[in-house]
């Protein structure tokens, strides 16, 4: 399994479609990982960062300031 190596600050450069595709890819790859593996931890951390980026974009779209993670 290969999880892309993105830093959370790099996610803001992706378009909404790219972010959705990355989210879907990682979710599909999770089933192939062992429960206690480093790759699974990395994937879950990246999914969490994507979730926070989506919340930030929604907050920005509606004029809210600094959404809670």
PQR file of N, CA, C, O and H, with PARSE charges and radii, in Angstrom:
ATOM      1  N   UNK A   1       0.842  -1.175   0.000 -0.4000 1.5000
ATOM      2  CA  UNK A   1       0.000   0.000   0.000 -0.0000 2.0000
ATOM      3  C   UNK A   1       0.887   1.237   0.000  0.5500 1.7000
ATOM      4  O   UNK A   1       1.941   1.268   0.634 -0.5500 1.4000
ATOM      5  N   UNK A   2       0.443   2.241  -0.714 -0.4000 1.5000
ATOM      6  CA  UNK A   2       1.217   3.471  -0.791 -0.0000 2.0000
ATOM      7  C   UNK A   2       0.333   4.658  -0.424  0.5500 1.7000
ATOM      8  O   UNK A   2      -0.585   5.015  -1.162 -0.5500 1.4000
ATOM      9  H   UNK A   2      -0.414   2.216  -1.229  0.4000 1.0000
ATOM     10  N   UNK A   3       0.620   5.259   0.718 -0.4000 1.5000
ATOM     11  CA  UNK A   3      -0.098   6.461   1.150 -0.0000 2.0000
ATOM     12  C   UNK A   3       0.706   7.664   0.686  0.5500 1.7000
ATOM     13  O   UNK A   3       1.901   7.744   0.969 -0.5500 1.4000
ATOM     14  H   UNK A   3       1.366   4.968   1.318  0.4000 1.0000
ATOM     15  N   UNK A   4       0.082   8.602  -0.021 -0.4000 1.5000
ATOM     16  CA  UNK A   4       0.806   9.792  -0.455 -0.0000 2.0000
ATOM     17  C   UNK A   4       1.381  10.551   0.735  0.5500 1.7000
ATOM     18  O   UNK A   4       0.801  10.565   1.820 -0.5500 1.4000
ATOM     19  H   UNK A   4      -0.889   8.536  -0.251  0.4000 1.0000
ATOM     20  N   UNK A   5       2.513  11.171   0.515 -0.4000 1.5000
ATOM     21  CA  UNK A   5       3.191  11.893   1.579 -0.0000 2.0000
ATOM     22  C   UNK A   5       2.862  13.382   1.476  0.5500 1.7000
ATOM     23  O   UNK A   5       3.602  14.147   0.857 -0.5500 1.4000
ATOM     24  H   UNK A   5       2.984  11.160  -0.366  0.4000 1.0000
ATOM     25  N   UNK A   6       1.760  13.783   2.081 -0.4000 1.5000
ATOM     26  CA  UNK A   6       1.329  15.172   2.110 -0.0000 2.0000
ATOM     27  C   UNK A   6       1.479  15.714   3.520  0.5500 1.7000
ATOM     28  O   UNK A   6       1.197  15.021   4.498 -0.5500 1.4000
ATOM     29  H   UNK A   6       1.158  13.162   2.584  0.4000 1.0000
ATOM     30  N   UNK A   7       1.919  16.941   3.615 -0.4000 1.5000
ATOM     31  CA  UNK A   7       1.900  17.643   4.898 -0.0000 2.0000
ATOM     32  C   UNK A   7       0.561  18.374   4.970  0.5500 1.7000
ATOM     33  O   UNK A   7       0.043  18.782   3.931 -0.5500 1.4000
ATOM     34  H   UNK A   7       2.148  17.504   2.821  0.4000 1.0000
ATOM     35  N   UNK A   8      -0.015  18.552   6.151 -0.4000 1.5000
ATOM     36  CA  UNK A   8      -1.305  19.240   6.255 -0.0000 2.0000
ATOM     37  C   UNK A   8      -1.327  20.617   5.580  0.5500 1.7000
ATOM     38  O   UNK A   8      -2.349  21.013   5.019 -0.5500 1.4000
ATOM     39  H   UNK A   8       0.406  18.221   6.995  0.4000 1.0000
ATOM     40  N   UNK A   9      -0.213  21.343   5.631 -0.4000 1.5000
ATOM     41  CA  UNK A   9      -0.188  22.671   5.013 -0.0000 2.0000
ATOM     42  C   UNK A   9      -0.225  22.601   3.488  0.5500 1.7000
ATOM     43  O   UNK A   9      -0.557  23.592   2.839 -0.5500 1.4000
ATOM     44  H   UNK A   9       0.617  21.022   6.087  0.4000 1.0000
ATOM     45  N   UNK A  10       0.106  21.456   2.908 -0.4000 1.5000
ATOM     46  CA  UNK A  10       0.078  21.308   1.455 -0.0000 2.0000
ATOM     47  C   UNK A  10      -1.334  21.029   0.927  0.5500 1.7000
ATOM     48  O   UNK A  10      -1.588  21.185  -0.267 -0.5500 1.4000
ATOM     49  H   UNK A  10       0.376  20.650   3.435  0.4000 1.0000
ATOM     50  N   UNK A  11      -2.233  20.625   1.793 -0.4000 1.5000
ATOM     51  CA  UNK A  11      -3.585  20.273   1.356 -0.0000 2.0000
ATOM     52  C   UNK A  11      -4.353  21.485   0.843  0.5500 1.7000
ATOM     53  O   UNK A  11      -5.241  21.343   0.001 -0.5500 1.4000
ATOM     54  H   UNK A  11      -2.026  20.498   2.763  0.4000 1.0000
ATOM     55  N   UNK A  12      -4.023  22.674   1.339 -0.4000 1.5000
ATOM     56  CA  UNK A  12      -4.755  23.864   0.919 -0.0000 2.0000
ATOM     57  C   UNK A  12      -4.481  24.209  -0.536  0.5500 1.7000
ATOM     58  O   UNK A  12      -5.243  24.965  -1.137 -0.5500 1.4000
ATOM     59  H   UNK A  12      -3.302  22.790   2.023  0.4000 1.0000
ATOM     60  N   UNK A  13      -3.410  23.673  -1.121 -0.4000 1.5000
ATOM     61  CA  UNK A  13      -3.097  23.937  -2.526 -0.0000 2.0000
ATOM     62  C   UNK A  13      -3.906  23.054  -3.476  0.5500 1.7000
ATOM     63  O   UNK A  13      -3.948  23.315  -4.679 -0.5500 1.4000
ATOM     64  H   UNK A  13      -2.791  23.058  -0.633  0.4000 1.0000
ATOM     65  N   UNK A  14      -4.544  22.019  -2.948 -0.4000 1.5000
ATOM     66  CA  UNK A  14      -5.328  21.106  -3.790 -0.0000 2.0000
ATOM     67  C   UNK A  14      -6.713  21.678  -4.053  0.5500 1.7000
ATOM     68  O   UNK A  14      -7.275  22.395  -3.226 -0.5500 1.4000
ATOM     69  H   UNK A  14      -4.509  21.807  -1.971  0.4000 1.0000
ATOM     70  N   UNK A  15      -7.248  21.348  -5.216 -0.4000 1.5000
ATOM     71  CA  UNK A  15      -8.623  21.749  -5.523 -0.0000 2.0000
ATOM     72  C   UNK A  15      -9.581  20.857  -4.743  0.5500 1.7000
ATOM     73  O   UNK A  15      -9.171  19.850  -4.166 -0.5500 1.4000
ATOM     74  H   UNK A  15      -6.792  20.765  -5.888  0.4000 1.0000
ATOM     75  N   UNK A  16     -10.853  21.228  -4.728 -0.4000 1.5000
ATOM     76  CA  UNK A  16     -11.851  20.412  -4.032 -0.0000 2.0000
ATOM     77  C   UNK A  16     -11.923  19.010  -4.628  0.5500 1.7000
ATOM     78  O   UNK A  16     -12.034  18.028  -3.894 -0.5500 1.4000
ATOM     79  H   UNK A  16     -11.187  22.046  -5.197  0.4000 1.0000
ATOM     80  N   UNK A  17     -11.862  18.912  -5.950 -0.4000 1.5000
ATOM     81  CA  UNK A  17     -11.913  17.603  -6.605 -0.0000 2.0000
ATOM     82  C   UNK A  17     -10.703  16.752  -6.257  0.5500 1.7000
ATOM     83  O   UNK A  17     -10.834  15.551  -6.021 -0.5500 1.4000
ATOM     84  H   UNK A  17     -11.771  19.710  -6.546  0.4000 1.0000
ATOM     85  N   UNK A  18      -9.521  17.368  -6.224 -0.4000 1.5000
ATOM     86  CA  UNK A  18      -8.312  16.634  -5.864 -0.0000 2.0000
ATOM     87  C   UNK A  18      -8.370  16.172  -4.410  0.5500 1.7000
ATOM     88  O   UNK A  18      -7.956  15.058  -4.089 -0.5500 1.4000
ATOM     89  H   UNK A  18      -9.414  18.344  -6.416  0.4000 1.0000
ATOM     90  N   UNK A  19      -8.875  17.018  -3.550 -0.4000 1.5000
ATOM     91  CA  UNK A  19      -8.994  16.663  -2.136 -0.0000 2.0000
ATOM     92  C   UNK A  19      -9.988  15.521  -1.949  0.5500 1.7000
ATOM     93  O   UNK A  19      -9.744  14.608  -1.161 -0.5500 1.4000
ATOM     94  H   UNK A  19      -9.211  17.923  -3.811  0.4000 1.0000
ATOM     95  N   UNK A  20     -11.107  15.569  -2.671 -0.4000 1.5000
ATOM     96  CA  UNK A  20     -12.088  14.476  -2.622 -0.0000 2.0000
ATOM     97  C   UNK A  20     -11.484  13.171  -3.130  0.5500 1.7000
ATOM     98  O   UNK A  20     -11.699  12.114  -2.537 -0.5500 1.4000
ATOM     99  H   UNK A  20     -11.305  16.312  -3.311  0.4000 1.0000
ATOM    100  N   UNK A  21     -10.730  13.242  -4.225 -0.4000 1.5000
ATOM    101  CA  UNK A  21     -10.113  12.042  -4.794 -0.0000 2.0000
ATOM    102  C   UNK A  21      -9.082  11.460  -3.831  0.5500 1.7000
ATOM    103  O   UNK A  21      -9.005  10.242  -3.667 -0.5500 1.4000
ATOM    104  H   UNK A  21     -10.556  14.101  -4.707  0.4000 1.0000
ATOM    105  N   UNK A  22      -8.297  12.315  -3.200 -0.4000 1.5000
ATOM    106  CA  UNK A  22      -7.304  11.852  -2.226 -0.0000 2.0000
ATOM    107  C   UNK A  22      -7.984  11.189  -1.038  0.5500 1.7000
ATOM    108  O   UNK A  22      -7.537  10.140  -0.574 -0.5500 1.4000
ATOM    109  H   UNK A  22      -8.360  13.304  -3.333  0.4000 1.0000
ATOM    110  N   UNK A  23      -9.053  11.787  -0.545 -0.4000 1.5000
ATOM    111  CA  UNK A  23      -9.812  11.220   0.564 -0.0000 2.0000
ATOM    112  C   UNK A  23     -10.343   9.834   0.205  0.5500 1.7000
ATOM    113  O   UNK A  23     -10.205   8.890   0.983 -0.5500 1.4000
ATOM    114  H   UNK A  23      -9.416  12.639  -0.922  0.4000 1.0000
ATOM    115  N   UNK A  24     -10.949   9.715  -0.974 -0.4000 1.5000
ATOM    116  CA  UNK A  24     -11.510   8.431  -1.414 -0.0000 2.0000
ATOM    117  C   UNK A  24     -10.411   7.381  -1.584  0.5500 1.7000
ATOM    118  O   UNK A  24     -10.591   6.224  -1.204 -0.5500 1.4000
ATOM    119  H   UNK A  24     -11.061  10.481  -1.606  0.4000 1.0000
ATOM    120  N   UNK A  25      -9.286   7.780  -2.147 -0.4000 1.5000
ATOM    121  CA  UNK A  25      -8.172   6.844  -2.345 -0.0000 2.0000
ATOM    122  C   UNK A  25      -7.668   6.305  -1.007  0.5500 1.7000
ATOM    123  O   UNK A  25      -7.471   5.101  -0.848 -0.5500 1.4000
ATOM    124  H   UNK A  25      -9.139   8.719  -2.455  0.4000 1.0000
ATOM    125  N   UNK A  26      -7.467   7.191  -0.065 -0.4000 1.5000
ATOM    126  CA  UNK A  26      -6.952   6.764   1.244 -0.0000 2.0000
ATOM    127  C   UNK A  26      -7.955   5.870   1.953  0.5500 1.7000
ATOM    128  O   UNK A  26      -7.572   4.865   2.552 -0.5500 1.4000
ATOM    129  H   UNK A  26      -7.628   8.169  -0.194  0.4000 1.0000
ATOM    130  N   UNK A  27      -9.233   6.219   1.894 -0.4000 1.5000
ATOM    131  CA  UNK A  27     -10.262   5.375   2.528 -0.0000 2.0000
ATOM    132  C   UNK A  27     -10.258   3.974   1.925  0.5500 1.7000
ATOM    133  O   UNK A  27     -10.403   2.988   2.647 -0.5500 1.4000
ATOM    134  H   UNK A  27      -9.544   7.036   1.407  0.4000 1.0000
ATOM    135  N   UNK A  28     -10.092   3.882   0.603 -0.4000 1.5000
ATOM    136  CA  UNK A  28     -10.054   2.568  -0.048 -0.0000 2.0000
ATOM    137  C   UNK A  28      -8.806   1.783   0.340  0.5500 1.7000
ATOM    138  O   UNK A  28      -8.860   0.558   0.454 -0.5500 1.4000
ATOM    139  H   UNK A  28      -9.974   4.683   0.017  0.4000 1.0000
ATOM    140  N   UNK A  29      -7.694   2.461   0.542 -0.4000 1.5000
ATOM    141  CA  UNK A  29      -6.443   1.801   0.890 -0.0000 2.0000
ATOM    142  C   UNK A  29      -6.407   1.336   2.344  0.5500 1.7000
ATOM    143  O   UNK A  29      -5.625   0.449   2.684 -0.5500 1.4000
ATOM    144  H   UNK A  29      -7.649   3.456   0.449  0.4000 1.0000
ATOM    145  N   UNK A  30      -7.230   1.912   3.196 -0.4000 1.5000
ATOM    146  CA  UNK A  30      -7.223   1.541   4.618 -0.0000 2.0000
ATOM    147  C   UNK A  30      -7.533   0.064   4.842  0.5500 1.7000
ATOM    148  O   UNK A  30      -7.012  -0.549   5.774 -0.5500 1.4000
ATOM    149  H   UNK A  30      -7.865   2.633   2.920  0.4000 1.0000
ATOM    150  N   UNK A  31      -8.374  -0.502   3.994 -0.4000 1.5000
ATOM    151  CA  UNK A  31      -8.746  -1.912   4.181 -0.0000 2.0000
ATOM    152  C   UNK A  31      -7.562  -2.849   3.935  0.5500 1.7000
ATOM    153  O   UNK A  31      -7.584  -3.999   4.373 -0.5500 1.4000
ATOM    154  H   UNK A  31      -8.798  -0.004   3.237  0.4000 1.0000
ATOM    155  N   UNK A  32      -6.535  -2.370   3.243 -0.4000 1.5000
ATOM    156  CA  UNK A  32      -5.373  -3.202   2.928 -0.0000 2.0000
ATOM    157  C   UNK A  32      -4.262  -3.094   3.975  0.5500 1.7000
ATOM    158  O   UNK A  32      -3.236  -3.762   3.851 -0.5500 1.4000
ATOM    159  H   UNK A  32      -6.516  -1.436   2.887  0.4000 1.0000
ATOM    160  N   UNK A  33      -4.449  -2.274   4.991 -0.4000 1.5000
ATOM    161  CA  UNK A  33      -3.392  -2.079   5.976 -0.0000 2.0000
ATOM    162  C   UNK A  33      -3.628  -2.916   7.223  0.5500 1.7000
ATOM    163  O   UNK A  33      -4.763  -3.256   7.558 -0.5500 1.4000
ATOM    164  H   UNK A  33      -5.283  -1.731   5.092  0.4000 1.0000
ATOM    165  N   UNK A  34      -2.555  -3.235   7.890 -0.4000 1.5000
ATOM    166  CA  UNK A  34      -2.646  -3.944   9.164 -0.0000 2.0000
ATOM    167  C   UNK A  34      -3.047  -2.949  10.242  0.5500 1.7000
ATOM    168  O   UNK A  34      -2.652  -1.784  10.179 -0.5500 1.4000
ATOM    169  H   UNK A  34      -1.633  -2.958   7.617  0.4000 1.0000
ATOM    170  N   UNK A  35      -3.824  -3.383  11.232 -0.4000 1.5000
ATOM    171  CA  UNK A  35      -4.352  -2.460  12.244 -0.0000 2.0000
ATOM    172  C   UNK A  35      -3.303  -1.635  12.997  0.5500 1.7000
ATOM    173  O   UNK A  35      -3.570  -0.477  13.321 -0.5500 1.4000
ATOM    174  H   UNK A  35      -4.145  -4.329  11.283  0.4000 1.0000
ATOM    175  N   UNK A  36      -2.151  -2.176  13.277 -0.4000 1.5000
ATOM    176  CA  UNK A  36      -1.160  -1.442  14.070 -0.0000 2.0000
ATOM    177  C   UNK A  36       0.031  -0.958  13.253  0.5500 1.7000
ATOM    178  O   UNK A  36       1.092  -0.679  13.812 -0.5500 1.4000
ATOM    179  H   UNK A  36      -1.935  -3.116  13.014  0.4000 1.0000
ATOM    180  N   UNK A  37      -0.131  -0.855  11.942 -0.4000 1.5000
ATOM    181  CA  UNK A  37       1.008  -0.488  11.098 -0.0000 2.0000
ATOM    182  C   UNK A  37       1.232   1.029  11.061  0.5500 1.7000
ATOM    183  O   UNK A  37       0.339   1.820  11.365 -0.5500 1.4000
ATOM    184  H   UNK A  37      -0.992  -1.081  11.488  0.4000 1.0000
ATOM    185  N   UNK A  38       2.432   1.395  10.685 -0.4000 1.5000
ATOM    186  CA  UNK A  38       2.799   2.801  10.539 -0.0000 2.0000
ATOM    187  C   UNK A  38       2.011   3.428   9.397  0.5500 1.7000
ATOM    188  O   UNK A  38       1.588   4.581   9.485 -0.5500 1.4000
ATOM    189  H   UNK A  38       3.157   0.753  10.438  0.4000 1.0000
ATOM    190  N   UNK A  39       1.814   2.660   8.320 -0.4000 1.5000
ATOM    191  CA  UNK A  39       1.057   3.173   7.165 -0.0000 2.0000
ATOM    192  C   UNK A  39      -0.382   3.514   7.554  0.5500 1.7000
ATOM    193  O   UNK A  39      -0.927   4.511   7.081 -0.5500 1.4000
ATOM    194  H   UNK A  39       2.157   1.723   8.249  0.4000 1.0000
ATOM    195  N   UNK A  40      -0.994   2.709   8.400 -0.4000 1.5000
ATOM    196  CA  UNK A  40      -2.367   2.969   8.830 -0.0000 2.0000
ATOM    197  C   UNK A  40      -2.429   4.247   9.664  0.5500 1.7000
ATOM    198  O   UNK A  40      -3.341   5.057   9.499 -0.5500 1.4000
ATOM    199  H   UNK A  40      -0.551   1.899   8.785  0.4000 1.0000
ATOM    200  N   UNK A  41      -1.468   4.423  10.552 -0.4000 1.5000
ATOM    201  CA  UNK A  41      -1.410   5.640  11.360 -0.0000 2.0000
ATOM    202  C   UNK A  41      -1.233   6.858  10.470  0.5500 1.7000
ATOM    203  O   UNK A  41      -1.882   7.885  10.669 -0.5500 1.4000
ATOM    204  H   UNK A  41      -0.727   3.765  10.686  0.4000 1.0000
ATOM    205  N   UNK A  42      -0.348   6.736   9.488 -0.4000 1.5000
ATOM    206  CA  UNK A  42      -0.109   7.824   8.539 -0.0000 2.0000
ATOM    207  C   UNK A  42      -1.394   8.145   7.755  0.5500 1.7000
ATOM    208  O   UNK A  42      -1.729   9.313   7.555 -0.5500 1.4000
ATOM    209  H   UNK A  42       0.179   5.901   9.327  0.4000 1.0000
ATOM    210  N   UNK A  43      -2.101   7.109   7.318 -0.4000 1.5000
ATOM    211  CA  UNK A  43      -3.342   7.300   6.561 -0.0000 2.0000
ATOM    212  C   UNK A  43      -4.413   7.973   7.418  0.5500 1.7000
ATOM    213  O   UNK A  43      -5.101   8.882   6.954 -0.5500 1.4000
ATOM    214  H   UNK A  43      -1.829   6.160   7.480  0.4000 1.0000
ATOM    215  N   UNK A  44      -4.554   7.533   8.653 -0.4000 1.5000
ATOM    216  CA  UNK A  44      -5.563   8.126   9.536 -0.0000 2.0000
ATOM    217  C   UNK A  44      -5.234   9.585   9.859  0.5500 1.7000
ATOM    218  O   UNK A  44      -6.132  10.422   9.952 -0.5500 1.4000
ATOM    219  H   UNK A  44      -3.996   6.794   9.031  0.4000 1.0000
ATOM    220  N   UNK A  45      -3.947   9.884  10.029 -0.4000 1.5000
ATOM    221  CA  UNK A  45      -3.540  11.274  10.264 -0.0000 2.0000
ATOM    222  C   UNK A  45      -3.843  12.151   9.048  0.5500 1.7000
ATOM    223  O   UNK A  45      -4.293  13.288   9.190 -0.5500 1.4000
ATOM    224  H   UNK A  45      -3.218   9.204   9.954  0.4000 1.0000
ATOM    225  N   UNK A  46      -3.594  11.615   7.859 -0.4000 1.5000
ATOM    226  CA  UNK A  46      -3.874  12.371   6.640 -0.0000 2.0000
ATOM    227  C   UNK A  46      -5.375  12.565   6.447  0.5500 1.7000
ATOM    228  O   UNK A  46      -5.806  13.632   6.010 -0.5500 1.4000
ATOM    229  H   UNK A  46      -3.228  10.692   7.743  0.4000 1.0000
ATOM    230  N   UNK A  47      -6.173  11.553   6.765 -0.4000 1.5000
ATOM    231  CA  UNK A  47      -7.632  11.698   6.683 -0.0000 2.0000
ATOM    232  C   UNK A  47      -8.124  12.781   7.648  0.5500 1.7000
ATOM    233  O   UNK A  47      -9.021  13.556   7.316 -0.5500 1.4000
ATOM    234  H   UNK A  47      -5.823  10.686   7.120  0.4000 1.0000
ATOM    235  N   UNK A  48      -7.539  12.827   8.823 -0.4000 1.5000
ATOM    236  CA  UNK A  48      -7.905  13.855   9.792 -0.0000 2.0000
ATOM    237  C   UNK A  48      -7.529  15.246   9.278  0.5500 1.7000
ATOM    238  O   UNK A  48      -8.292  16.198   9.437 -0.5500 1.4000
ATOM    239  H   UNK A  48      -6.810  12.197   9.092  0.4000 1.0000
ATOM    240  N   UNK A  49      -6.358  15.357   8.665 -0.4000 1.5000
ATOM    241  CA  UNK A  49      -5.931  16.643   8.100 -0.0000 2.0000
ATOM    242  C   UNK A  49      -6.850  17.071   6.959  0.5500 1.7000
ATOM    243  O   UNK A  49      -7.150  18.257   6.816 -0.5500 1.4000
ATOM    244  H   UNK A  49      -5.738  14.584   8.536  0.4000 1.0000
ATOM    245  N   UNK A  50      -7.296  16.120   6.151 -0.4000 1.5000
ATOM    246  CA  UNK A  50      -8.224  16.431   5.057 -0.0000 2.0000
ATOM    247  C   UNK A  50      -9.558  16.899   5.633  0.5500 1.7000
ATOM    248  O   UNK A  50     -10.160  17.843   5.120 -0.5500 1.4000
ATOM    249  H   UNK A  50      -7.052  15.157   6.267  0.4000 1.0000
ATOM    250  N   UNK A  51     -10.017  16.249   6.684 -0.4000 1.5000
ATOM    251  CA  UNK A  51     -11.275  16.653   7.328 -0.0000 2.0000
ATOM    252  C   UNK A  51     -11.182  18.089   7.837  0.5500 1.7000
ATOM    253  O   UNK A  51     -12.114  18.875   7.664 -0.5500 1.4000
ATOM    254  H   UNK A  51      -9.528  15.482   7.100  0.4000 1.0000
ATOM    255  N   UNK A  52     -10.076  18.424   8.452 -0.4000 1.5000
ATOM    256  CA  UNK A  52      -9.885  19.782   8.965 -0.0000 2.0000
ATOM    257  C   UNK A  52      -9.830  20.786   7.812  0.5500 1.7000
ATOM    258  O   UNK A  52     -10.370  21.888   7.917 -0.5500 1.4000
ATOM    259  H   UNK A  52      -9.319  17.786   8.592  0.4000 1.0000
ATOM    260  N   UNK A  53      -9.182  20.405   6.719 -0.4000 1.5000
ATOM    261  CA  UNK A  53      -9.111  21.301   5.554 -0.0000 2.0000
ATOM    262  C   UNK A  53     -10.506  21.527   4.970  0.5500 1.7000
ATOM    263  O   UNK A  53     -10.837  22.648   4.584 -0.5500 1.4000
ATOM    264  H   UNK A  53      -8.743  19.511   6.633  0.4000 1.0000
ATOM    265  N   UNK A  54     -11.328  20.476   4.902 -0.4000 1.5000
ATOM    266  CA  UNK A  54     -12.711  20.653   4.430 -0.0000 2.0000
ATOM    267  C   UNK A  54     -13.478  21.607   5.342  0.5500 1.7000
ATOM    268  O   UNK A  54     -14.211  22.472   4.860 -0.5500 1.4000
ATOM    269  H   UNK A  54     -11.060  19.565   5.216  0.4000 1.0000
ATOM    270  N   UNK A  55     -13.314  21.455   6.647 -0.4000 1.5000
ATOM    271  CA  UNK A  55     -13.995  22.352   7.593 -0.0000 2.0000
ATOM    272  C   UNK A  55     -13.525  23.788   7.415  0.5500 1.7000
ATOM    273  O   UNK A  55     -14.325  24.720   7.493 -0.5500 1.4000
ATOM    274  H   UNK A  55     -12.720  20.753   7.038  0.4000 1.0000
ATOM    275  N   UNK A  56     -12.221  23.970   7.173 -0.4000 1.5000
ATOM    276  CA  UNK A  56     -11.678  25.307   6.965 -0.0000 2.0000
ATOM    277  C   UNK A  56     -12.262  25.945   5.710  0.5500 1.7000
ATOM    278  O   UNK A  56     -12.600  27.128   5.704 -0.5500 1.4000
ATOM    279  H   UNK A  56     -11.571  23.213   7.109  0.4000 1.0000
ATOM    280  N   UNK A  57     -12.377  25.152   4.651 -0.4000 1.5000
ATOM    281  CA  UNK A  57     -12.938  25.673   3.394 -0.0000 2.0000
ATOM    282  C   UNK A  57     -14.407  26.038   3.538  0.5500 1.7000
ATOM    283  O   UNK A  57     -14.854  27.059   3.013 -0.5500 1.4000
ATOM    284  H   UNK A  57     -12.103  24.190   4.655  0.4000 1.0000
ATOM    285  N   UNK A  58     -15.149  25.214   4.241 -0.4000 1.5000
ATOM    286  CA  UNK A  58     -16.571  25.512   4.463 -0.0000 2.0000
ATOM    287  C   UNK A  58     -16.705  26.775   5.295  0.5500 1.7000
ATOM    288  O   UNK A  58     -17.535  27.635   4.998 -0.5500 1.4000
ATOM    289  H   UNK A  58     -14.786  24.385   4.667  0.4000 1.0000
ATOM    290  N   UNK A  59     -15.894  26.886   6.330 -0.4000 1.5000
ATOM    291  CA  UNK A  59     -15.938  28.084   7.183 -0.0000 2.0000
ATOM    292  C   UNK A  59     -15.584  29.329   6.381  0.5500 1.7000
ATOM    293  O   UNK A  59     -16.211  30.376   6.542 -0.5500 1.4000
ATOM    294  H   UNK A  59     -15.221  26.187   6.571  0.4000 1.0000
ATOM    295  N   UNK A  60     -14.600  29.216   5.534 -0.4000 1.5000
ATOM    296  CA  UNK A  60     -14.184  30.362   4.713 -0.0000 2.0000
ATOM    297  C   UNK A  60     -15.291  30.753   3.732  0.5500 1.7000
ATOM    298  O   UNK A  60     -15.534  31.936   3.492 -0.5500 1.4000
ATOM    299  H   UNK A  60     -14.091  28.366   5.403  0.4000 1.0000
ATOM    300  N   UNK A  61     -15.950  29.753   3.176 -0.4000 1.5000
ATOM    301  CA  UNK A  61     -17.016  30.000   2.203 -0.0000 2.0000
ATOM    302  C   UNK A  61     -18.183  30.757   2.833  0.5500 1.7000
ATOM    303  O   UNK A  61     -18.797  31.606   2.187 -0.5500 1.4000
ATOM    304  H   UNK A  61     -15.753  28.792   3.371  0.4000 1.0000
ATOM    305  N   UNK A  62     -18.485  30.451   4.088 -0.4000 1.5000
ATOM    306  CA  UNK A  62     -19.616  31.080   4.754 -0.0000 2.0000
ATOM    307  C   UNK A  62     -19.216  32.233   5.664  0.5500 1.7000
ATOM    308  O   UNK A  62     -20.055  32.785   6.376 -0.5500 1.4000
ATOM    309  H   UNK A  62     -17.986  29.761   4.613  0.4000 1.0000
ATOM    310  N   UNK A  63     -17.945  32.598   5.642 -0.4000 1.5000
ATOM    311  CA  UNK A  63     -17.493  33.755   6.390 -0.0000 2.0000
ATOM    312  C   UNK A  63     -17.256  33.514   7.865  0.5500 1.7000
ATOM    313  O   UNK A  63     -17.120  34.470   8.629 -0.5500 1.4000
ATOM    314  H   UNK A  63     -17.263  32.150   5.063  0.4000 1.0000
ATOM    315  N   UNK A  64     -17.204  32.263   8.285 -0.4000 1.5000
ATOM    316  CA  UNK A  64     -16.912  31.972   9.676 -0.0000 2.0000
ATOM    317  C   UNK A  64     -15.425  32.080   9.901  0.5500 1.7000
ATOM    318  O   UNK A  64     -14.643  31.968   8.957 -0.5500 1.4000
ATOM    319  H   UNK A  64     -17.315  31.486   7.665  0.4000 1.0000
ATOM    320  N   UNK A  65     -15.032  32.293  11.111 -0.4000 1.5000
ATOM    321  CA  UNK A  65     -13.623  32.461  11.413 -0.0000 2.0000
ATOM    322  C   UNK A  65     -13.131  31.278  12.243  0.5500 1.7000
ATOM    323  O   UNK A  65     -13.758  30.885  13.227 -0.5500 1.4000
ATOM    324  H   UNK A  65     -15.667  32.384  11.878  0.4000 1.0000
ATOM    325  N   UNK A  66     -11.988  30.719  11.822 -0.4000 1.5000
ATOM    326  CA  UNK A  66     -11.282  29.702  12.580 -0.0000 2.0000
ATOM    327  C   UNK A  66     -12.181  28.586  13.125  0.5500 1.7000
ATOM    328  O   UNK A  66     -12.471  28.573  14.321 -0.5500 1.4000
ATOM    329  H   UNK A  66     -11.479  31.039  11.023  0.4000 1.0000
ATOM    330  N   UNK A  67     -12.631  27.646  12.275 -0.4000 1.5000
ATOM    331  CA  UNK A  67     -13.492  26.566  12.760 -0.0000 2.0000
ATOM    332  C   UNK A  67     -12.738  25.650  13.710  0.5500 1.7000
ATOM    333  O   UNK A  67     -11.533  25.446  13.562 -0.5500 1.4000
ATOM    334  H   UNK A  67     -12.395  27.656  11.303  0.4000 1.0000
ATOM    335  N   UNK A  68     -13.425  25.120  14.649 -0.4000 1.5000
ATOM    336  CA  UNK A  68     -12.806  24.190  15.604 -0.0000 2.0000
ATOM    337  C   UNK A  68     -12.526  22.868  14.897  0.5500 1.7000
ATOM    338  O   UNK A  68     -13.378  22.365  14.163 -0.5500 1.4000
ATOM    339  H   UNK A  68     -14.404  25.285  14.768  0.4000 1.0000
ATOM    340  N   UNK A  69     -11.341  22.304  15.112 -0.4000 1.5000
ATOM    341  CA  UNK A  69     -11.032  21.002  14.467 -0.0000 2.0000
ATOM    342  C   UNK A  69     -11.820  19.951  15.134  0.5500 1.7000
ATOM    343  O   UNK A  69     -11.726  18.780  14.763 -0.5500 1.4000
ATOM    344  H   UNK A  69     -10.649  22.712  15.708  0.4000 1.0000
TER
END
